[in-house]
Amino acid sequence: MKIQHLVEHVNDYKASIKIVVDKKTIWQTKTKTLISNTLKSICKQYDIGWKVQELSWIGTNEAINITFDSFPKELIDCTNQIPAYQFIQGGALVFSQSYSGDVHTFILFPYVEQIPIENSSIELELYNPEHITEKLIIEKVDEFLKEMIKWEVPSTKNKLGY
């Protein structure tokens, strides 16, 4: 093999770096704001104790999530009837940009000691940031709520405890 044979893969490598840069640029200039604003709008319209978090890790990964932070205000009175009731914080729908610029979506469930760690999350899908729309975000929030309802009120075959 001669050194000239590398030209195709060198060009492919440069093109792959450009694709990642383009995805990260779209995330920074459009997608991140769209996700954040849509989730904040949902929180404002449906005040059920959730909040939006924007996270940035060392390096290049960022994430935006909607998470259950507090008990819904309108249900506080019913919990006062059961003094032992304790709201379990957590549960989140996460939109996380990966090193490649794609956006991972996944659901994290609240941490409970009795639940095995392998049941603590559900991976949803991977998206190019330019394909994320308000409609898609709302669909993912809907999917998240359905999963949280199943988590809160599990079927008897998955019952925890006694």
TIRO-2110 file (N, C-alpha, C; in Angstrom, 1 decimal):
// TIRO-2110
0.9, -1.2, 0.0, N, 1, A
0.0, 0.0, 0.0, CA, 1, A
0.9, 1.2, 0.0, C, 1, A
0.5, 2.2, -0.8, N, 2, A
1.3, 3.4, -0.9, CA, 2, A
0.6, 4.5, -0.1, C, 2, A
1.3, 5.5, 0.3, N, 3, A
0.8, 6.6, 1.1, CA, 3, A
-0.4, 7.3, 0.3, C, 3, A
-0.4, 7.3, -1.0, N, 4, A
-1.4, 8.0, -1.7, CA, 4, A
-2.8, 7.3, -1.5, C, 4, A
-2.8, 6.0, -1.1, N, 5, A
-4.0, 5.3, -0.9, CA, 5, A
-4.8, 5.8, 0.3, C, 5, A
-4.1, 6.6, 1.2, N, 6, A
-4.8, 7.2, 2.3, CA, 6, A
-5.7, 8.4, 2.0, C, 6, A
-5.6, 8.9, 0.9, N, 7, A
-6.3, 10.2, 0.6, CA, 7, A
-7.8, 10.0, 0.8, C, 7, A
-8.4, 8.9, 0.4, N, 8, A
-9.9, 8.8, 0.5, CA, 8, A
-10.3, 8.8, 2.0, C, 8, A
-9.6, 8.0, 2.9, N, 9, A
-9.9, 8.0, 4.3, CA, 9, A
-9.6, 9.3, 5.0, C, 9, A
-8.5, 10.0, 4.6, N, 10, A
-8.2, 11.3, 5.1, CA, 10, A
-9.3, 12.3, 4.8, C, 10, A
-9.8, 12.3, 3.6, N, 11, A
-10.9, 13.1, 3.2, CA, 11, A
-12.2, 12.8, 4.0, C, 11, A
-12.5, 11.5, 4.1, N, 12, A
-13.6, 11.0, 4.9, CA, 12, A
-13.5, 11.5, 6.4, C, 12, A
-12.4, 11.4, 6.9, N, 13, A
-12.2, 11.8, 8.3, CA, 13, A
-12.4, 13.3, 8.5, C, 13, A
-11.9, 14.1, 7.6, N, 14, A
-12.1, 15.5, 7.6, CA, 14, A
-13.6, 15.8, 7.5, C, 14, A
-14.3, 15.1, 6.6, N, 15, A
-15.8, 15.3, 6.4, CA, 15, A
-16.5, 14.9, 7.7, C, 15, A
-16.1, 13.9, 8.4, N, 16, A
-16.7, 13.5, 9.6, CA, 16, A
-16.6, 14.5, 10.7, C, 16, A
-15.5, 15.1, 10.8, N, 17, A
-15.3, 16.2, 11.8, CA, 17, A
-16.2, 17.4, 11.4, C, 17, A
-16.3, 17.7, 10.2, N, 18, A
-17.2, 18.8, 9.7, CA, 18, A
-18.7, 18.5, 10.1, C, 18, A
-19.1, 17.2, 10.0, N, 19, A
-20.5, 16.8, 10.3, CA, 19, A
-20.7, 17.1, 11.8, C, 19, A
-19.7, 16.7, 12.6, N, 20, A
-19.9, 16.8, 14.1, CA, 20, A
-19.9, 18.3, 14.4, C, 20, A
-19.1, 19.1, 13.8, N, 21, A
-19.1, 20.6, 14.1, CA, 21, A
-20.4, 21.2, 13.7, C, 21, A
-20.9, 20.8, 12.5, N, 22, A
-22.2, 21.3, 12.1, CA, 22, A
-23.3, 20.9, 13.1, C, 22, A
-23.4, 19.7, 13.6, N, 23, A
-24.4, 19.3, 14.5, CA, 23, A
-24.3, 20.0, 15.8, C, 23, A
-23.0, 20.2, 16.3, N, 24, A
-22.9, 21.0, 17.5, CA, 24, A
-23.2, 22.5, 17.4, C, 24, A
-23.0, 23.0, 16.2, N, 25, A
-23.4, 24.4, 15.9, CA, 25, A
-24.9, 24.5, 15.9, C, 25, A
-25.6, 23.5, 15.3, N, 26, A
-27.1, 23.5, 15.3, CA, 26, A
-27.6, 23.4, 16.7, C, 26, A
-27.0, 22.6, 17.5, N, 27, A
-27.4, 22.4, 18.9, CA, 27, A
-27.3, 23.8, 19.6, C, 27, A
-26.1, 24.4, 19.5, N, 28, A
-25.9, 25.7, 20.2, CA, 28, A
-26.8, 26.8, 19.7, C, 28, A
-27.1, 26.9, 18.4, N, 29, A
-27.8, 28.0, 17.8, CA, 29, A
-29.3, 27.9, 17.8, C, 29, A
-29.8, 26.6, 17.8, N, 30, A
-31.2, 26.4, 17.6, CA, 30, A
-31.8, 25.4, 18.6, C, 30, A
-31.3, 24.2, 18.6, N, 31, A
-31.9, 23.0, 19.2, CA, 31, A
-32.0, 23.2, 20.7, C, 31, A
-30.9, 23.6, 21.3, N, 32, A
-30.8, 23.8, 22.8, CA, 32, A
-31.9, 24.8, 23.3, C, 32, A
-32.0, 25.9, 22.6, N, 33, A
-33.0, 26.9, 23.0, CA, 33, A
-34.4, 26.4, 22.8, C, 33, A
-34.6, 25.7, 21.6, N, 34, A
-36.0, 25.1, 21.4, CA, 34, A
-36.4, 24.1, 22.4, C, 34, A
-35.5, 23.2, 22.8, N, 35, A
-35.8, 22.3, 23.9, CA, 35, A
-36.1, 23.0, 25.2, C, 35, A
-35.2, 23.9, 25.6, N, 36, A
-35.4, 24.6, 26.8, CA, 36, A
-36.7, 25.4, 26.9, C, 36, A
-36.9, 26.2, 25.8, N, 37, A
-38.2, 27.0, 25.8, CA, 37, A
-39.4, 26.1, 25.8, C, 37, A
-39.4, 25.0, 25.0, N, 38, A
-40.6, 24.2, 25.0, CA, 38, A
-40.8, 23.5, 26.3, C, 38, A
-39.8, 23.0, 27.0, N, 39, A
-40.0, 22.4, 28.3, CA, 39, A
-40.4, 23.4, 29.3, C, 39, A
-39.9, 24.6, 29.3, N, 40, A
-40.3, 25.6, 30.2, CA, 40, A
-41.7, 26.0, 30.0, C, 40, A
-42.2, 26.1, 28.8, N, 41, A
-43.6, 26.4, 28.5, CA, 41, A
-44.5, 25.3, 29.0, C, 41, A
-44.1, 24.0, 28.9, N, 42, A
-44.8, 22.9, 29.4, CA, 42, A
-44.9, 23.0, 31.0, C, 42, A
-43.8, 23.3, 31.6, N, 43, A
-43.8, 23.5, 33.1, CA, 43, A
-44.8, 24.6, 33.5, C, 43, A
-44.8, 25.7, 32.8, N, 44, A
-45.6, 26.8, 33.1, CA, 44, A
-47.1, 26.5, 32.9, C, 44, A
-47.4, 25.9, 31.8, N, 45, A
-48.8, 25.5, 31.5, CA, 45, A
-49.3, 24.4, 32.4, C, 45, A
-48.5, 23.5, 32.8, N, 46, A
-48.9, 22.4, 33.6, CA, 46, A
-48.1, 22.3, 34.8, C, 46, A
-48.4, 23.0, 35.9, N, 47, A
-47.6, 23.1, 37.1, CA, 47, A
-47.9, 21.9, 38.0, C, 47, A
-47.1, 20.8, 37.7, N, 48, A
-47.2, 19.6, 38.5, CA, 48, A
-46.0, 19.3, 39.2, C, 48, A
-45.2, 20.3, 39.6, N, 49, A
-44.0, 20.1, 40.4, CA, 49, A
-42.7, 19.8, 39.6, C, 49, A
-42.7, 20.0, 38.3, N, 50, A
-41.5, 19.8, 37.6, CA, 50, A
-40.7, 21.0, 37.3, C, 50, A
-39.5, 20.9, 36.9, N, 51, A
-38.7, 22.0, 36.5, CA, 51, A
-37.7, 21.6, 35.4, C, 51, A
-37.2, 22.6, 34.7, N, 52, A
-36.2, 22.4, 33.6, CA, 52, A
-34.8, 22.6, 34.2, C, 52, A
-33.9, 21.8, 33.8, N, 53, A
-32.5, 21.9, 34.2, CA, 53, A
-31.7, 21.9, 32.9, C, 53, A
-30.7, 22.8, 32.9, N, 54, A
-29.7, 22.8, 31.8, CA, 54, A
-28.4, 22.5, 32.4, C, 54, A
-27.8, 21.4, 31.9, N, 55, A
-26.5, 20.9, 32.4, CA, 55, A
-25.4, 21.0, 31.4, C, 55, A
-24.2, 21.3, 31.9, N, 56, A
-23.0, 21.3, 31.1, CA, 56, A
-21.9, 20.6, 31.8, C, 56, A
-21.4, 19.6, 31.2, N, 57, A
-20.3, 18.8, 31.8, CA, 57, A
-18.9, 19.3, 31.3, C, 57, A
-17.9, 19.0, 32.0, N, 58, A
-16.6, 19.3, 31.5, CA, 58, A
-16.4, 18.6, 30.1, C, 58, A
-15.9, 19.4, 29.2, N, 59, A
-15.8, 18.9, 27.8, CA, 59, A
-16.9, 19.5, 27.0, C, 59, A
-17.5, 18.7, 26.1, N, 60, A
-18.4, 19.2, 25.2, CA, 60, A
-19.8, 18.8, 25.3, C, 60, A
-20.1, 17.9, 26.3, N, 61, A
-21.5, 17.4, 26.4, CA, 61, A
-22.4, 18.4, 27.2, C, 61, A
-23.6, 18.5, 26.7, N, 62, A
-24.6, 19.3, 27.4, CA, 62, A
-25.9, 18.6, 27.4, C, 62, A
-26.8, 18.9, 28.3, N, 63, A
-28.1, 18.3, 28.4, CA, 63, A
-29.1, 19.2, 28.9, C, 63, A
-30.3, 19.0, 28.6, N, 64, A
-31.5, 19.7, 29.1, CA, 64, A
-32.5, 18.6, 29.5, C, 64, A
-33.0, 18.8, 30.7, N, 65, A
-34.0, 17.8, 31.1, CA, 65, A
-35.2, 18.5, 31.8, C, 65, A
-36.3, 17.8, 31.9, N, 66, A
-37.4, 18.2, 32.7, CA, 66, A
-37.5, 17.1, 33.8, C, 66, A
-37.6, 17.5, 35.0, N, 67, A
-37.6, 16.6, 36.1, CA, 67, A
-38.6, 16.9, 37.2, C, 67, A
-39.1, 15.9, 37.9, N, 68, A
-40.0, 16.1, 38.9, CA, 68, A
-39.3, 16.5, 40.2, C, 68, A
-39.5, 17.8, 40.6, N, 69, A
-38.7, 18.4, 41.7, CA, 69, A
-39.5, 18.5, 43.0, C, 69, A
-40.8, 18.6, 42.9, N, 70, A
-41.7, 18.8, 44.1, CA, 70, A
-43.1, 18.2, 43.8, C, 70, A
-43.8, 18.0, 44.9, N, 71, A
-45.1, 17.4, 44.8, CA, 71, A
-46.1, 18.5, 44.2, C, 71, A
-47.0, 18.1, 43.4, N, 72, A
-48.0, 19.0, 42.8, CA, 72, A
-48.7, 19.7, 43.9, C, 72, A
-48.8, 21.1, 43.9, N, 73, A
-49.4, 21.9, 44.9, CA, 73, A
-50.9, 21.5, 45.1, C, 73, A
-51.6, 21.2, 44.1, N, 74, A
-53.0, 21.0, 44.2, CA, 74, A
-53.3, 19.6, 44.9, C, 74, A
-52.3, 18.8, 45.1, N, 75, A
-52.5, 17.5, 45.8, CA, 75, A
-51.9, 17.5, 47.2, C, 75, A
-51.4, 18.6, 47.7, N, 76, A
-50.8, 18.6, 49.0, CA, 76, A
-51.8, 18.2, 50.1, C, 76, A
-53.0, 18.7, 50.0, N, 77, A
-54.0, 18.4, 51.0, CA, 77, A
-54.3, 16.9, 51.1, C, 77, A
-54.3, 16.1, 50.0, N, 78, A
-54.5, 14.7, 50.1, CA, 78, A
-53.4, 14.0, 50.8, C, 78, A
-52.1, 14.5, 50.7, N, 79, A
-51.0, 13.8, 51.3, CA, 79, A
-51.0, 14.0, 52.8, C, 79, A
-51.6, 15.1, 53.2, N, 80, A
-51.7, 15.4, 54.7, CA, 80, A
-52.5, 14.4, 55.4, C, 80, A
-53.4, 13.7, 54.7, N, 81, A
-54.2, 12.7, 55.3, CA, 81, A
-53.4, 11.4, 55.6, C, 81, A
-52.3, 11.3, 55.0, N, 82, A
-51.4, 10.1, 55.2, CA, 82, A
-50.0, 10.6, 55.7, C, 82, A
-49.8, 10.8, 57.0, N, 83, A
-48.6, 11.3, 57.5, CA, 83, A
-47.3, 10.6, 57.0, C, 83, A
-47.4, 9.3, 56.8, N, 84, A
-46.2, 8.5, 56.4, CA, 84, A
-45.9, 8.7, 54.9, C, 84, A
-46.8, 9.3, 54.1, N, 85, A
-46.5, 9.4, 52.7, CA, 85, A
-45.3, 10.3, 52.4, C, 85, A
-44.4, 9.8, 51.6, N, 86, A
-43.3, 10.6, 51.2, CA, 86, A
-43.1, 10.7, 49.7, C, 86, A
-43.1, 11.9, 49.2, N, 87, A
-42.9, 12.1, 47.7, CA, 87, A
-41.5, 11.7, 47.4, C, 87, A
-41.3, 11.0, 46.3, N, 88, A
-40.0, 10.6, 45.8, CA, 88, A
-39.6, 11.5, 44.7, C, 88, A
-38.6, 12.4, 44.9, N, 89, A
-38.2, 13.3, 43.9, CA, 89, A
-37.5, 12.5, 42.8, C, 89, A
-37.4, 13.2, 41.6, N, 90, A
-36.6, 12.6, 40.5, CA, 90, A
-37.5, 12.2, 39.4, C, 90, A
-37.0, 11.4, 38.5, N, 91, A
-37.6, 11.1, 37.3, CA, 91, A
-37.3, 12.3, 36.4, C, 91, A
-36.8, 12.0, 35.2, N, 92, A
-36.4, 13.0, 34.3, CA, 92, A
-36.4, 12.5, 32.9, C, 92, A
-36.8, 13.4, 32.0, N, 93, A
-36.7, 13.2, 30.5, CA, 93, A
-35.5, 14.0, 30.1, C, 93, A
-34.5, 13.4, 29.6, N, 94, A
-33.2, 14.0, 29.3, CA, 94, A
-33.0, 14.1, 27.8, C, 94, A
-32.6, 15.2, 27.3, N, 95, A
-32.1, 15.5, 25.9, CA, 95, A
-30.6, 15.8, 26.1, C, 95, A
-29.7, 14.9, 25.7, N, 96, A
-28.3, 15.0, 26.0, CA, 96, A
-27.5, 15.0, 24.7, C, 96, A
-26.7, 16.0, 24.4, N, 97, A
-25.9, 16.0, 23.2, CA, 97, A
-24.7, 15.2, 23.5, C, 97, A
-24.4, 14.3, 22.6, N, 98, A
-23.2, 13.4, 22.7, CA, 98, A
-22.0, 14.0, 22.0, C, 98, A
-20.9, 13.4, 22.2, N, 99, A
-19.6, 13.8, 21.6, CA, 99, A
-19.8, 13.9, 20.1, C, 99, A
-20.6, 13.1, 19.5, N, 100, A
-20.8, 13.2, 18.0, CA, 100, A
-21.7, 14.3, 17.5, C, 100, A
-22.4, 15.0, 18.5, N, 101, A
-23.3, 16.0, 18.1, CA, 101, A
-24.7, 15.6, 18.0, C, 101, A
-24.9, 14.2, 18.0, N, 102, A
-26.3, 13.7, 18.1, CA, 102, A
-26.9, 13.9, 19.4, C, 102, A
-28.2, 13.9, 19.5, N, 103, A
-28.9, 14.1, 20.8, CA, 103, A
-29.6, 12.8, 21.2, C, 103, A
-29.2, 12.3, 22.4, N, 104, A
-29.8, 11.1, 23.0, CA, 104, A
-31.0, 11.5, 23.8, C, 104, A
-32.0, 10.8, 23.8, N, 105, A
-33.2, 11.0, 24.6, CA, 105, A
-33.3, 9.8, 25.5, C, 105, A
-33.6, 10.0, 26.8, N, 106, A
-33.8, 8.9, 27.7, CA, 106, A
-34.6, 9.3, 28.9, C, 106, A
-35.1, 8.4, 29.6, N, 107, A
-35.9, 8.6, 30.8, CA, 107, A
-35.1, 8.1, 32.0, C, 107, A
-35.0, 8.9, 33.0, N, 108, A
-34.4, 8.4, 34.3, CA, 108, A
-35.6, 8.3, 35.3, C, 108, A
-35.6, 7.2, 36.1, N, 109, A
-36.6, 7.1, 37.1, CA, 109, A
-36.1, 7.5, 38.4, C, 109, A
-37.0, 7.9, 39.4, N, 110, A
-36.5, 8.3, 40.7, CA, 110, A
-35.7, 7.1, 41.3, C, 110, A
-34.7, 7.5, 42.1, N, 111, A
-33.9, 6.5, 42.8, CA, 111, A
-34.7, 5.9, 44.0, C, 111, A
-34.9, 4.6, 44.1, N, 112, A
-35.4, 3.9, 45.2, CA, 112, A
-34.6, 2.7, 45.5, C, 112, A
-34.2, 2.5, 46.7, N, 113, A
-33.3, 1.4, 47.0, CA, 113, A
-33.8, 0.1, 46.6, C, 113, A
-35.1, -0.2, 46.7, N, 114, A
-35.6, -1.5, 46.4, CA, 114, A
-35.7, -1.8, 44.9, C, 114, A
-35.5, -0.8, 44.1, N, 115, A
-35.6, -1.1, 42.6, CA, 115, A
-34.1, -1.4, 42.1, C, 115, A
-34.0, -2.5, 41.4, N, 116, A
-32.6, -2.8, 40.8, CA, 116, A
-32.2, -1.6, 39.9, C, 116, A
-30.9, -1.4, 39.9, N, 117, A
-30.3, -0.3, 39.1, CA, 117, A
-30.5, -0.5, 37.6, C, 117, A
-30.7, -1.7, 37.2, N, 118, A
-30.9, -1.9, 35.7, CA, 118, A
-32.3, -1.5, 35.3, C, 118, A
-33.2, -1.2, 36.2, N, 119, A
-34.5, -0.7, 35.9, CA, 119, A
-34.6, 0.8, 36.1, C, 119, A
-33.5, 1.5, 36.2, N, 120, A
-33.5, 2.9, 36.6, CA, 120, A
-33.6, 3.9, 35.4, C, 120, A
-33.6, 3.4, 34.2, N, 121, A
-33.7, 4.3, 33.0, CA, 121, A
-34.2, 3.5, 31.8, C, 121, A
-34.7, 4.3, 30.8, N, 122, A
-35.1, 3.8, 29.5, CA, 122, A
-34.5, 4.6, 28.5, C, 122, A
-33.7, 4.0, 27.6, N, 123, A
-33.2, 4.7, 26.4, CA, 123, A
-34.3, 4.9, 25.4, C, 123, A
-34.5, 6.1, 24.9, N, 124, A
-35.5, 6.3, 23.9, CA, 124, A
-34.8, 6.3, 22.5, C, 124, A
-34.5, 7.4, 21.9, N, 125, A
-33.9, 7.4, 20.6, CA, 125, A
-32.8, 8.4, 20.5, C, 125, A
-32.1, 8.3, 19.4, N, 126, A
-31.0, 9.2, 19.1, CA, 126, A
-31.4, 10.1, 17.9, C, 126, A
-31.2, 11.4, 17.9, N, 127, A
-31.6, 12.3, 16.9, CA, 127, A
-30.5, 13.2, 16.4, C, 127, A
-30.5, 13.5, 15.1, N, 128, A
-29.7, 14.6, 14.6, CA, 128, A
-30.4, 15.9, 15.2, C, 128, A
-29.6, 16.8, 15.7, N, 129, A
-30.2, 18.0, 16.3, CA, 129, A
-31.1, 18.8, 15.4, C, 129, A
-30.9, 18.7, 14.1, N, 130, A
-31.7, 19.5, 13.2, CA, 130, A
-33.1, 18.9, 13.0, C, 130, A
-33.2, 17.6, 13.5, N, 131, A
-34.5, 16.9, 13.3, CA, 131, A
-35.4, 17.1, 14.6, C, 131, A
-34.9, 17.8, 15.6, N, 132, A
-35.7, 18.0, 16.8, CA, 132, A
-36.6, 19.2, 16.6, C, 132, A
-37.9, 18.9, 16.8, N, 133, A
-38.9, 20.0, 16.6, CA, 133, A
-39.7, 20.1, 17.9, C, 133, A
-40.6, 21.1, 18.0, N, 134, A
-41.4, 21.3, 19.2, CA, 134, A
-42.4, 20.1, 19.3, C, 134, A
-42.9, 19.6, 18.2, N, 135, A
-43.8, 18.4, 18.1, CA, 135, A
-43.1, 17.2, 18.7, C, 135, A
-41.8, 17.0, 18.3, N, 136, A
-41.1, 15.8, 18.8, CA, 136, A
-40.8, 15.9, 20.3, C, 136, A
-40.5, 17.1, 20.8, N, 137, A
-40.3, 17.4, 22.2, CA, 137, A
-41.5, 17.1, 23.0, C, 137, A
-42.7, 17.6, 22.5, N, 138, A
-44.0, 17.3, 23.2, CA, 138, A
-44.3, 15.8, 23.2, C, 138, A
-44.0, 15.1, 22.1, N, 139, A
-44.2, 13.7, 22.1, CA, 139, A
-43.4, 12.9, 23.1, C, 139, A
-42.1, 13.4, 23.3, N, 140, A
-41.2, 12.8, 24.3, CA, 140, A
-41.7, 13.0, 25.7, C, 140, A
-42.2, 14.2, 25.9, N, 141, A
-42.8, 14.5, 27.3, CA, 141, A
-44.0, 13.6, 27.5, C, 141, A
-44.8, 13.5, 26.5, N, 142, A
-46.0, 12.6, 26.7, CA, 142, A
-45.5, 11.1, 27.0, C, 142, A
-44.5, 10.7, 26.3, N, 143, A
-44.0, 9.3, 26.5, CA, 143, A
-43.4, 9.2, 28.0, C, 143, A
-42.7, 10.3, 28.4, N, 144, A
-42.1, 10.4, 29.7, CA, 144, A
-43.2, 10.3, 30.8, C, 144, A
-44.3, 11.0, 30.6, N, 145, A
-45.4, 11.0, 31.5, CA, 145, A
-46.1, 9.6, 31.6, C, 145, A
-46.2, 9.0, 30.5, N, 146, A
-46.8, 7.6, 30.5, CA, 146, A
-45.9, 6.6, 31.3, C, 146, A
-44.6, 6.8, 31.1, N, 147, A
-43.6, 5.9, 31.8, CA, 147, A
-43.6, 6.2, 33.3, C, 147, A
-43.8, 7.5, 33.7, N, 148, A
-43.8, 7.8, 35.1, CA, 148, A
-45.1, 7.3, 35.8, C, 148, A
-46.2, 7.4, 35.0, N, 149, A
-47.4, 6.8, 35.6, CA, 149, A
-47.3, 5.3, 35.8, C, 149, A
-46.7, 4.6, 34.9, N, 150, A
-46.4, 3.2, 35.1, CA, 150, A
-45.5, 2.9, 36.2, C, 150, A
-44.6, 3.8, 36.4, N, 151, A
-43.6, 3.7, 37.6, CA, 151, A
-44.3, 4.0, 38.9, C, 151, A
-45.2, 5.0, 38.9, N, 152, A
-45.9, 5.4, 40.1, CA, 152, A
-46.9, 4.3, 40.5, C, 152, A
-47.6, 3.7, 39.5, N, 153, A
-48.7, 2.8, 39.8, CA, 153, A
-48.3, 1.5, 39.0, C, 153, A
-47.4, 0.7, 39.4, N, 154, A
-46.9, -0.4, 38.7, CA, 154, A
-48.0, -1.5, 38.6, C, 154, A
-47.9, -2.4, 37.6, N, 155, A
-48.8, -3.5, 37.6, CA, 155, A
-48.5, -4.5, 38.7, C, 155, A
-49.4, -5.3, 39.1, N, 156, A
-49.2, -6.2, 40.2, CA, 156, A
-48.0, -7.2, 40.0, C, 156, A
-47.8, -7.5, 38.8, N, 157, A
-46.7, -8.5, 38.5, CA, 157, A
-45.3, -7.9, 38.7, C, 157, A
-45.2, -6.5, 38.8, N, 158, A
-44.0, -5.9, 39.0, CA, 158, A
-43.9, -5.2, 40.4, C, 158, A
-44.8, -5.7, 41.3, N, 159, A
-45.0, -5.0, 42.6, CA, 159, A
-43.7, -5.1, 43.4, C, 159, A
-43.5, -4.0, 44.1, N, 160, A
-42.4, -3.9, 45.1, CA, 160, A
-42.9, -4.1, 46.4, C, 160, A
-42.0, -4.5, 47.3, N, 161, A
-42.4, -4.6, 48.7, CA, 161, A
-43.0, -6.0, 49.1, C, 161, A
-44.0, -6.0, 49.9, N, 162, A
-44.5, -7.3, 50.5, CA, 162, A
-45.6, -7.9, 49.7, C, 162, A
END
